């Protein structure tokens, strides 16, 4: 006798994702802000990254919103502590900025990367 027919029996089961990439992003962002504290002039690199990504024609809506939120924080003043507080706080802005750490590329030196 065969097993009864189930419409969704052949559907592939998804494995839960590993969530350690969030801890990697947090470690990277901590290093970024340590470097920014040592060399505050590198905040210009963040502005350059925002401009570079803003010029790309096809970006996901989430990236565009993260760019806007980062620009809002930088428009309040190029205060590194304010930007750090915005990135690490548990708010919509903080989650968006933590989701895209490439906005902060070029701040850490190659020797600092794992």
FIMILUM-226019 format. One record per residue: residue number from 1; x negated, y negated, z of N, C-alpha, C in turn. Coordinates in nm, 4 decimals, decimal comma, padded with zeros to 6 digits, always signed. Layout:
N
site pos->NUM&npx->X&npy->Y&npz->Z&capx->X&capy->Y&capz->Z&cpx->X&cpy->Y&cpz->Z
...
% end
This chain:
114
site pos->1&npx->-00,0839&npy->+00,1171&npz->+00,0000&capx->+00,0000&capy->+00,0000&capz->+00,0000&cpx->-00,0890&cpy->-00,1242&cpz->+00,0000
site pos->2&npx->-00,0547&npy->-00,2235&npz->-00,0751&capx->-00,1331&capy->-00,3471&capz->-00,0840&cpx->-00,0854&cpy->-00,4480&cpz->+00,0196
site pos->3&npx->-00,1729&npy->-00,5439&npz->+00,0433&capx->-00,1398&capy->-00,6492&capz->+00,1400&cpx->-00,0350&cpy->-00,7417&cpz->+00,0797
site pos->4&npx->+00,0485&npy->-00,8037&npz->+00,1606&capx->+00,1498&capy->-00,8944&capz->+00,1093&cpx->+00,0847&cpy->-01,0173&cpz->+00,0456
site pos->5&npx->+00,1533&npy->-01,0750&npz->-00,0500&capx->+00,1027&capy->-01,1919&capz->-00,1219&cpx->+00,1170&cpy->-01,3164&cpz->-00,0352
site pos->6&npx->+00,0072&npy->-01,3907&npz->-00,0249&capx->+00,0092&capy->-01,5199&capz->+00,0438&cpx->-00,0436&cpy->-01,6236&cpz->-00,0534
site pos->7&npx->+00,0297&npy->-01,7301&npz->-00,0702&capx->-00,0051&capy->-01,8307&capz->-00,1704&cpx->-00,1405&cpy->-01,8960&cpz->-00,1435
site pos->8&npx->-00,1767&npy->-01,9110&npz->-00,0179&capx->-00,2998&capy->-01,9813&capz->+00,0132&cpx->-00,4101&cpy->-01,8889&cpz->+00,0640
site pos->9&npx->-00,3960&npy->-01,7621&npz->+00,0453&capx->-00,4947&capy->-01,6673&capz->+00,0963&cpx->-00,6280&cpy->-01,6801&cpz->+00,0234
site pos->10&npx->-00,6240&npy->-01,7175&npz->-00,1013&capx->-00,7479&capy->-01,7260&capz->-00,1790&cpx->-00,8186&cpy->-01,8599&cpz->-00,1612
site pos->11&npx->-00,7592&npy->-01,9501&npz->-00,0919&capx->-00,8194&capy->-02,0822&capz->-00,0713&cpx->-00,9467&cpy->-02,0680&cpz->+00,0123
site pos->12&npx->-01,0500&npy->-02,1312&npz->-00,0317&capx->-01,1787&capy->-02,1239&capz->+00,0367&cpx->-01,1735&cpy->-02,1989&cpz->+00,1695
site pos->13&npx->-01,2216&npy->-02,1365&npz->+00,2706&capx->-01,2242&capy->-02,2000&capz->+00,4027&cpx->-01,3436&cpy->-02,2943&cpz->+00,4107
site pos->14&npx->-01,3236&npy->-02,4117&npz->+00,4624&capx->-01,4313&capy->-02,5089&capz->+00,4773&cpx->-01,5044&cpy->-02,4861&cpz->+00,6086
site pos->15&npx->-01,6349&npy->-02,4987&npz->+00,6000&capx->-01,7152&capy->-02,4918&capz->+00,7215&cpx->-01,7228&cpy->-02,6312&cpz->+00,7826
site pos->16&npx->-01,7230&npy->-02,6402&npz->+00,9120&capx->-01,7352&capy->-02,7736&capz->+00,9730&cpx->-01,8725&cpy->-02,8322&cpz->+00,9426
site pos->17&npx->-01,8758&npy->-02,9624&npz->+00,9205&capx->-02,0014&capy->-03,0301&capz->+00,8899&cpx->-02,0860&cpy->-03,0443&cpz->+01,0147
site pos->18&npx->-02,2147&npy->-03,0444&npz->+00,9928&capx->-02,3059&capy->-03,0724&capz->+01,1027&cpx->-02,3119&cpy->-03,2236&cpz->+01,1190
site pos->19&npx->-02,3044&npy->-03,2688&npz->+01,2389&capx->-02,2986&capy->-03,4126&capz->+01,2660&cpx->-02,4301&cpy->-03,4692&cpz->+01,3176
site pos->20&npx->-02,5428&npy->-03,4050&npz->+01,2891&capx->-02,6688&capy->-03,4575&capz->+01,3375&cpx->-02,7199&cpy->-03,5723&cpz->+01,2524
site pos->21&npx->-02,6591&npy->-03,5975&npz->+01,1351&capx->-02,7037&capy->-03,7095&capz->+01,0531&cpx->-02,6729&cpy->-03,8423&cpz->+01,1211
site pos->22&npx->-02,5714&npy->-03,8472&npz->+01,2059&capx->-02,5412&capy->-03,9698&capz->+01,2792&cpx->-02,6536&cpy->-04,0024&cpz->+01,3765
site pos->23&npx->-02,7107&npy->-03,9021&npz->+01,4421&capx->-02,8204&capy->-03,9277&capz->+01,5345&cpx->-02,9458&cpy->-03,9711&cpz->+01,4603
site pos->24&npx->-02,9648&npy->-03,9181&npz->+01,3386&capx->-03,0787&capy->-03,9608&capz->+01,2568&cpx->-03,0617&cpy->-04,1067&cpz->+01,2179
site pos->25&npx->-02,9393&npy->-04,1463&npz->+01,1791&capx->-02,9128&capy->-04,2854&capz->+01,1438&cpx->-02,9353&cpy->-04,3769&cpz->+01,2637
site pos->26&npx->-02,8916&npy->-04,3350&npz->+01,3822&capx->-02,9110&capy->-04,4173&capz->+01,5006&cpx->-03,0587&cpy->-04,4336&cpz->+01,5333
site pos->27&npx->-03,1356&npy->-04,3263&npz->+01,5205&capx->-03,2794&capy->-04,3351&capz->+01,5471&cpx->-03,3457&cpy->-04,4301&cpz->+01,4476
site pos->28&npx->-03,3047&npy->-04,4203&npz->+01,3208&capx->-03,3607&capy->-04,5095&capz->+01,2190&cpx->-03,3240&cpy->-04,6542&cpz->+01,2494
site pos->29&npx->-03,1981&npy->-04,6791&npz->+01,2850&capx->-03,1552&capy->-04,8162&capz->+01,3133&cpx->-03,2250&cpy->-04,8720&cpz->+01,4374
site pos->30&npx->-03,2515&npy->-04,7879&npz->+01,5361&capx->-03,3274&capy->-04,8350&capz->+01,6532&cpx->-03,4680&cpy->-04,8792&cpz->+01,6131
site pos->31&npx->-03,5320&npy->-04,7987&npz->+01,5265&capx->-03,6657&capy->-04,8374&capz->+01,4773&cpx->-03,6598&cpy->-04,9658&cpz->+01,3973
site pos->32&npx->-03,5539&npy->-04,9829&npz->+01,3177&capx->-03,5379&capy->-05,1052&capz->+01,2383&cpx->-03,5323&cpy->-05,2262&cpz->+01,3306
site pos->33&npx->-03,4523&npy->-05,2175&npz->+01,4368&capx->-03,4389&capy->-05,3335&capz->+01,5240&cpx->-03,5614&cpy->-05,3556&cpz->+01,6116
site pos->34&npx->-03,6372&npy->-05,2512&npz->+01,6409&capx->-03,7652&capy->-05,2708&capz->+01,7088&cpx->-03,8607&cpy->-05,3478&cpz->+01,6181
site pos->35&npx->-03,8633&npy->-05,3110&npz->+01,4908&capx->-03,9489&capy->-05,3802&capz->+01,3940&cpx->-03,9035&cpy->-05,5242&cpz->+01,3735
site pos->36&npx->-03,7720&npy->-05,5457&npz->+01,3680&capx->-03,7210&capy->-05,6823&capz->+01,3535&cpx->-03,7545&cpy->-05,7672&cpz->+01,4760
site pos->37&npx->-03,7565&npy->-05,7067&npz->+01,5935&capx->-03,7931&capy->-05,7808&capz->+01,7140&cpx->-03,9403&cpy->-05,8213&cpz->+01,7090
site pos->38&npx->-04,0241&npy->-05,7331&npz->+01,6525&capx->-04,1665&capy->-05,7655&capz->+01,6399&cpx->-04,1916&cpy->-05,8682&cpz->+01,5308
site pos->39&npx->-04,1185&npy->-05,8554&npz->+01,4189&capx->-04,1389&capy->-05,9444&capz->+01,3050&cpx->-04,0036&cpy->-06,0000&cpz->+01,2592
site pos->40&npx->-03,9574&npy->-06,1081&npz->+01,3208&capx->-03,8252&capy->-06,1626&capz->+01,2878&cpx->-03,8118&cpy->-06,2109&cpz->+01,1431
site pos->41&npx->-03,9217&npy->-06,2351&npz->+01,0768&capx->-03,9166&capy->-06,2806&capz->+00,9381&cpx->-03,8631&cpy->-06,1751&cpz->+00,8421
site pos->42&npx->-03,8606&npy->-06,0501&npz->+00,8864&capx->-03,8123&capy->-05,9424&capz->+00,7998&cpx->-03,6607&cpy->-05,9424&cpz->+00,7850
site pos->43&npx->-03,5929&npy->-06,0337&npz->+00,8529&capx->-03,4480&capy->-06,0430&capz->+00,8359&cpx->-03,4159&cpy->-06,0868&cpz->+00,6931
site pos->44&npx->-03,5132&npy->-06,1520&npz->+00,6282&capx->-03,4956&capy->-06,1898&capz->+00,4879&cpx->-03,4826&cpy->-06,0663&cpz->+00,3997
site pos->45&npx->-03,5459&npy->-05,9560&npz->+00,4398&capx->-03,5339&capy->-05,8305&capz->+00,3649&cpx->-03,3912&cpy->-05,7774&cpz->+00,3710
site pos->46&npx->-03,3254&npy->-05,7951&npz->+00,4848&capx->-03,1858&capy->-05,7530&capz->+00,4967&cpx->-03,0996&cpy->-05,8339&cpz->+00,4000
site pos->47&npx->-03,1218&npy->-05,9651&npz->+00,3959&capx->-03,0482&capy->-06,0504&capz->+00,3002&cpx->-03,0745&cpy->-06,0066&cpz->+00,1564
site pos->48&npx->-03,2008&npy->-05,9744&npz->+00,1262&capx->-03,2346&capy->-05,9305&capz->-00,0098&cpx->-03,1650&cpy->-05,7992&cpz->-00,0430
site pos->49&npx->-03,1578&npy->-05,7075&npz->+00,0534&capx->-03,0872&capy->-05,5808&capz->+00,0303&cpx->-02,9392&cpy->-05,6048&cpz->+00,0052
site pos->50&npx->-02,8793&npy->-05,6954&npz->+00,0826&capx->-02,7375&capy->-05,7257&capz->+00,0631&cpx->-02,7133&cpy->-05,7836&cpz->-00,0762
site pos->51&npx->-02,8020&npy->-05,8743&npz->-00,1187&capx->-02,7881&capy->-05,9327&capz->-00,2528&cpx->-02,8067&cpy->-05,8271&cpz->-00,3612
site pos->52&npx->-02,9030&npy->-05,7379&npz->-00,3407&capx->-02,9285&capy->-05,6318&capz->-00,4394&cpx->-02,8073&cpy->-05,5404&cpz->-00,4547
site pos->53&npx->-02,7510&npy->-05,4984&npz->-00,3425&capx->-02,6345&capy->-05,4104&capz->-00,3499&cpx->-02,5122&cpy->-05,4840&cpz->-00,4015
site pos->54&npx->-02,4999&npy->-05,6127&npz->-00,3689&capx->-02,3850&capy->-05,6916&capz->-00,4142&cpx->-02,3829&cpy->-05,7021&cpz->-00,5674
site pos->55&npx->-02,4990&npy->-05,7010&npz->-00,6316&capx->-02,5069&capy->-05,7142&capz->-00,7772&cpx->-02,4745&cpy->-05,5855&cpz->-00,8516
site pos->56&npx->-02,4693&npy->-05,4730&npz->-00,7824&capx->-02,4386&capy->-05,3471&capz->-00,8504&cpx->-02,2917&cpy->-05,3461&cpz->-00,8902
site pos->57&npx->-02,2630&npy->-05,3057&npz->-01,0143&capx->-02,1252&capy->-05,3188&capz->-01,0645&cpx->-02,0252&cpy->-05,2217&cpz->-01,0027
site pos->58&npx->-02,0660&npy->-05,1017&npz->-00,9710&capx->-01,9707&capy->-05,0026&capz->-00,9209&cpx->-02,0160&cpy->-04,9539&cpz->-00,7841
site pos->59&npx->-01,9529&npy->-05,0052&npz->-00,6822&capx->-01,9823&capy->-04,9640&capz->-00,5453&cpx->-01,8539&cpy->-04,9146&cpz->-00,4806
site pos->60&npx->-01,8646&npy->-04,8149&npz->-00,3952&capx->-01,7451&capy->-04,7730&capz->-00,3209&cpx->-01,6942&cpy->-04,8870&cpz->-00,2327
site pos->61&npx->-01,5673&npy->-04,8866&npz->-00,2085&capx->-01,5041&capy->-04,9933&capz->-00,1304&cpx->-01,5643&cpy->-05,0027&cpz->+00,0097
site pos->62&npx->-01,6022&npy->-04,8894&npz->+00,0676&capx->-01,6619&capy->-04,8908&capz->+00,2007&cpx->-01,7949&cpy->-04,9637&cpz->+00,2047
site pos->63&npx->-01,8756&npy->-04,9478&npz->+00,1005&capx->-02,0048&capy->-05,0169&capz->+00,0945&cpx->-01,9826&cpy->-05,1672&cpz->+00,0803
site pos->64&npx->-01,8871&npy->-05,2046&npz->-00,0030&capx->-01,8583&capy->-05,3470&capz->-00,0226&cpx->-01,8142&cpy->-05,4104&cpz->+00,1089
site pos->65&npx->-01,7305&npy->-05,3413&npz->+00,1825&capx->-01,6846&capy->-05,3955&capz->+00,3116&cpx->-01,7990&cpy->-05,4023&cpz->+00,4125
site pos->66&npx->-01,8887&npy->-05,3032&npz->+00,4103&capx->-02,0038&capy->-05,3071&capz->+00,5005&cpx->-02,0947&cpy->-05,4254&cpz->+00,4668
site pos->67&npx->-02,1132&npy->-05,4516&npz->+00,3387&capx->-02,1933&capy->-05,5669&capz->+00,2959&cpx->-02,1285&cpy->-05,6964&cpz->+00,3449
site pos->68&npx->-01,9961&npy->-05,7064&npz->+00,3279&capx->-01,9256&capy->-05,8266&capz->+00,3727&cpx->-01,9407&cpy->-05,8464&cpz->+00,5228
site pos->69&npx->-01,9246&npy->-05,7381&npz->+00,5995&capx->-01,9346&capy->-05,7501&capz->+00,7452&cpx->-02,0760&cpy->-05,7904&cpz->+00,7869
site pos->70&npx->-02,1759&npy->-05,7352&npz->+00,7207&capx->-02,3141&capy->-05,7707&capz->+00,7538&cpx->-02,3399&cpy->-05,9178&cpz->+00,7195
site pos->71&npx->-02,2863&npy->-05,9644&npz->+00,6075&capx->-02,3012&capy->-06,1051&capz->+00,5711&cpx->-02,2309&cpy->-06,1952&cpz->+00,6719
site pos->72&npx->-02,1151&npy->-06,1526&npz->+00,7211&capx->-02,0447&capy->-06,2320&capz->+00,8223&cpx->-02,1296&cpy->-06,2500&cpz->+00,9466
site pos->73&npx->-02,1916&npy->-06,1405&npz->+00,9893&capx->-02,2745&capy->-06,1476&capz->+01,1108&cpx->-02,3957&cpy->-06,2359&cpz->+01,0850
site pos->74&npx->-02,4575&npy->-06,2233&npz->+00,9687&capx->-02,5750&capy->-06,3049&capz->+00,9390&cpx->-02,5385&cpy->-06,4513&cpz->+00,9175
site pos->75&npx->-02,4160&npy->-06,4783&npz->+00,8734&capx->-02,3734&capy->-06,6171&capz->+00,8553&cpx->-02,3533&cpy->-06,6876&cpz->+00,9895
site pos->76&npx->-02,3279&npy->-06,6114&npz->+01,0954&capx->-02,3157&capy->-06,6712&capz->+01,2281&cpx->-02,4503&cpy->-06,7240&cpz->+01,2770
site pos->77&npx->-02,5554&npy->-06,6743&npz->+01,2200&capx->-02,6909&capy->-06,7133&capz->+01,2569&cpx->-02,7800&cpy->-06,5922&cpz->+01,2369
site pos->78&npx->-02,9015&npy->-06,6163&npz->+01,2000&capx->-02,9915&capy->-06,5042&capz->+01,1741&cpx->-03,0555&cpy->-06,4588&cpz->+01,3052
site pos->79&npx->-02,9698&npy->-06,4335&npz->+01,4018&capx->-03,0127&capy->-06,3869&capz->+01,5328&cpx->-03,0178&cpy->-06,2346&cpz->+01,5301
site pos->80&npx->-03,1334&npy->-06,1795&npz->+01,5599&capx->-03,1528&capy->-06,0353&capz->+01,5527&cpx->-03,0721&cpy->-05,9643&cpz->+01,6606
site pos->81&npx->-03,0633&npy->-06,0230&npz->+01,7780&capx->-02,9874&capy->-05,9602&capz->+01,8864&cpx->-02,8387&cpy->-05,9554&cpz->+01,8550
site pos->82&npx->-02,7880&npy->-06,0587&npz->+01,7898&capx->-02,6467&capy->-06,0593&capz->+01,7497&cpx->-02,6196&cpy->-05,9505&cpz->+01,6463
site pos->83&npx->-02,7109&npy->-05,9365&npz->+01,5503&capx->-02,6963&capy->-05,8313&capz->+01,4489&cpx->-02,7068&cpy->-05,6934&cpz->+01,5130
site pos->84&npx->-02,7992&npy->-05,6775&npz->+01,6053&capx->-02,8148&capy->-05,5488&capz->+01,6735&cpx->-02,6900&cpy->-05,5151&cpz->+01,7542
site pos->85&npx->-02,6366&npy->-05,6132&npz->+01,8235&capx->-02,5146&capy->-05,5902&capz->+01,9008&cpx->-02,3994&cpy->-05,5515&cpz->+01,8091
site pos->86&npx->-02,3905&npy->-05,6164&npz->+01,6922&capx->-02,2829&capy->-05,5856&capz->+01,5979&cpx->-02,2970&cpy->-05,4447&cpz->+01,5419
site pos->87&npx->-02,4196&npy->-05,4006&npz->+01,5160&capx->-02,4416&capy->-05,2683&capz->+01,4585&cpx->-02,4118&cpy->-05,1584&cpz->+01,5599
site pos->88&npx->-02,4527&npy->-05,1761&npz->+01,6835&capx->-02,4410&capy->-05,0686&capz->+01,7819&cpx->-02,3112&cpy->-05,0697&cpz->+01,8616
site pos->89&npx->-02,2288&npy->-05,1731&npz->+01,8469&capx->-02,1037&capy->-05,1728&capz->+01,9238&cpx->-02,0034&cpy->-05,0764&cpz->+01,8603
site pos->90&npx->-01,9122&npy->-05,0297&npz->+01,9429&capx->-01,8128&capy->-04,9335&capz->+01,8972&cpx->-01,6903&cpy->-05,0086&cpz->+01,8448
site pos->91&npx->-01,7067&npy->-05,0674&npz->+01,7271&capx->-01,5986&capy->-05,1408&capz->+01,6629&cpx->-01,5980&cpy->-05,1023&cpz->+01,5154
site pos->92&npx->-01,5035&npy->-05,1550&npz->+01,4431&capx->-01,4960&capy->-05,1263&capz->+01,3001&cpx->-01,6215&cpy->-05,1761&cpz->+01,2290
site pos->93&npx->-01,6662&npy->-05,2956&npz->+01,2644&capx->-01,7867&capy->-05,3511&capz->+01,2027&cpx->-01,9083&cpy->-05,2641&cpz->+01,2327
site pos->94&npx->-01,9226&npy->-05,2237&npz->+01,3577&capx->-02,0368&capy->-05,1405&capz->+01,3948&cpx->-02,0371&cpy->-05,0070&cpz->+01,3235
site pos->95&npx->-01,9199&npy->-04,9444&npz->+01,3147&capx->-01,9124&capy->-04,8151&capz->+01,2450&cpx->-01,9452&cpy->-04,8310&cpz->+01,0965
site pos->96&npx->-01,8962&npy->-04,9366&npz->+01,0363&capx->-01,9262&capy->-04,9589&capz->+00,8940&cpx->-02,0751&cpy->-04,9816&cpz->+00,8705
site pos->97&npx->-02,1369&npy->-05,0606&npz->+00,9542&capx->-02,2788&capy->-05,0900&capz->+00,9356&cpx->-02,3664&cpy->-04,9691&cpz->+00,9649
site pos->98&npx->-02,3265&npy->-04,8872&npz->+01,0625&capx->-02,4045&capy->-04,7651&capz->+01,0915&cpx->-02,3890&cpy->-04,6610&cpz->+00,9827
site pos->99&npx->-02,2795&npy->-04,6653&npz->+00,9099&capx->-02,2549&capy->-04,5657&capz->+00,8060&cpx->-02,3484&cpy->-04,5850&cpz->+00,6860
site pos->100&npx->-02,3991&npy->-04,7067&npz->+00,6657&capx->-02,4835&capy->-04,7352&capz->+00,5494&cpx->-02,6176&cpy->-04,7927&cpz->+00,5945
site pos->101&npx->-02,7091&npy->-04,7071&npz->+00,6409&capx->-02,8381&capy->-04,7583&capz->+00,6892&cpx->-02,9278&cpy->-04,8110&cpz->+00,5770
site pos->102&npx->-02,8925&npy->-04,7852&npz->+00,4509&capx->-02,9736&capy->-04,8387&capz->+00,3412&cpx->-02,9652&cpy->-04,9903&cpz->+00,3317
site pos->103&npx->-02,8704&npy->-05,0506&npz->+00,3998&capx->-02,8665&capy->-05,1964&capz->+00,4040&cpx->-02,9910&cpy->-05,2517&cpz->+00,4738
site pos->104&npx->-03,0573&npy->-05,1667&npz->+00,5514&capx->-03,1743&capy->-05,2089&capz->+00,6278&cpx->-03,3029&cpy->-05,1460&cpz->+00,5744
site pos->105&npx->-03,3030&npy->-05,1051&npz->+00,4492&capx->-03,4233&capy->-05,0411&capz->+00,3938&cpx->-03,5343&cpy->-05,1438&cpz->+00,3756
site pos->106&npx->-03,6572&npy->-05,0958&npz->+00,3850&capx->-03,7732&capy->-05,1815&capz->+00,3652&cpx->-03,8183&cpy->-05,2541&cpz->+00,4902
site pos->107&npx->-03,7490&npy->-05,2352&npz->+00,6008&capx->-03,7883&capy->-05,3031&capz->+00,7251&cpx->-03,8983&cpy->-05,2231&cpz->+00,7949
site pos->108&npx->-03,8784&npy->-05,0923&npz->+00,8071&capx->-03,9787&capy->-05,0059&capz->+00,8698&cpx->-04,0860&cpy->-04,9711&cpz->+00,7675
site pos->109&npx->-04,2064&npy->-04,9640&npz->+00,8163&capx->-04,3173&capy->-04,9267&capz->+00,7289&cpx->-04,3120&cpy->-04,7769&cpz->+00,6999
site pos->110&npx->-04,3807&npy->-04,7343&npz->+00,5957&capx->-04,3825&capy->-04,5938&capz->+00,5567&cpx->-04,4441&cpy->-04,5067&cpz->+00,6666
site pos->111&npx->-04,5398&npy->-04,5599&npz->+00,7401&capx->-04,6026&capy->-04,4811&capz->+00,8461&cpx->-04,5092&cpy->-04,4580&cpz->+00,9642
site pos->112&npx->-04,4034&npy->-04,5413&npz->+00,9772&capx->-04,3082&capy->-04,5272&capz->+01,0871&cpx->-04,2020&cpy->-04,4223&cpz->+01,0609
site pos->113&npx->-04,1891&npy->-04,3811&npz->+00,9363&capx->-04,0824&capy->-04,2861&capz->+00,9014&cpx->-04,1210&cpy->-04,1451&cpz->+00,9439
site pos->114&npx->-04,0225&npy->-04,0640&npz->+00,9834&capx->-04,0551&capy->-03,9269&capz->+01,0267&cpx->-04,0962&cpy->-03,8376&cpz->+00,9136
% end
